[in-house]
Amino acid sequence: MSHVSELMDANIRLQRITNDAREEEMEDNMQQVSTMIGNLRNMAIDMGSEMESQNRQLDRINLKAESNKTRITSANQRASKLLKD
């Protein structure tokens, strides 16, 4: 269990004073909030992983584009030289 989860679990447990329906409702609401926060955390982790993957793909595309630009520039220079001769 992560440190954040431990803190959330510790904070969710309310000290019961009157042990009535309102305290039960508050406990339920806190549990729902905790679940939502956990879901948001998981989504953030998934989005971060996807962004890392897409960044690697963009890096590969940029390298290929630079390589193609160099090849096209070289081909244009050769073509210009042939046309001048």
N, C-alpha and C positions, 0 to 999 in steps of 0.2 A: 504494500500500500504506500502511495507516495505521501510526502510530507503534507502537501496541500489537502489530499483526501483525509488524512488523519485530523488535520485542523478542522476541516468541514464537518467531519463526523463528530468531533468533540463539541463543536459549536451548535450542531443540530439538536443534540440532546438537551432539552430544556429541563431545568430543575422544576419538578412538579411541586406546586404550592397547594392548589385547591383540588387538583386531579379531576377537573370537570371537563365538559364537552369543549369549552373554548380552548383549553390547553391541548386537548387532543387534536382540535382543528389546527392550532398553531404548529403542533408537531408534524401533522400531515403536510401543511404548507411548506414547512422548512424542508421536509424530505423531498417534496416536488421541486423546490428551488435547487436543492443539492443535485437531484437527477438532471435537471436542465443544465446546470453548470458543468456537470460531467459530460453531457452530450456536446455542449459547446466546446469543451476542451478537446474531445475526440475529433470534432469537425475541424478545429484549428490545426490539430496534428496532421490530419489527412490533407488539408489544404496546403500546409507547409511542405509535405512530401510531394504533392503534385506540382507545386511551384518549383521545387528543386529539380524534379524530373524535366519539367518544361524548360527551365533555365539551361540544363545540360543540352537539351535538344536545340535550343536557340544558339548556343555556343557552337554546336556542330554545323548548323546552317550558316552561321556567320563565317566560319572557317572555309566552308565550301564556296560561299559567295566571294570571299577575298581571293581564293584560288582562281575562280572563274574570271574575276575582274582582271587579274594578272594575265591570264591566258588570252583574254579578249584584247587587252591592250597590246600584248605582243603580236597577236594575229593582225591587228589593225596597223601596227608599225610595219610589219612585213608586207602587207597589202599596199600600203602607201609607197613603200620602197619599190615594189614591183611596178606600180603604176607610173612612177617617175622615170623608171629606166626605159 
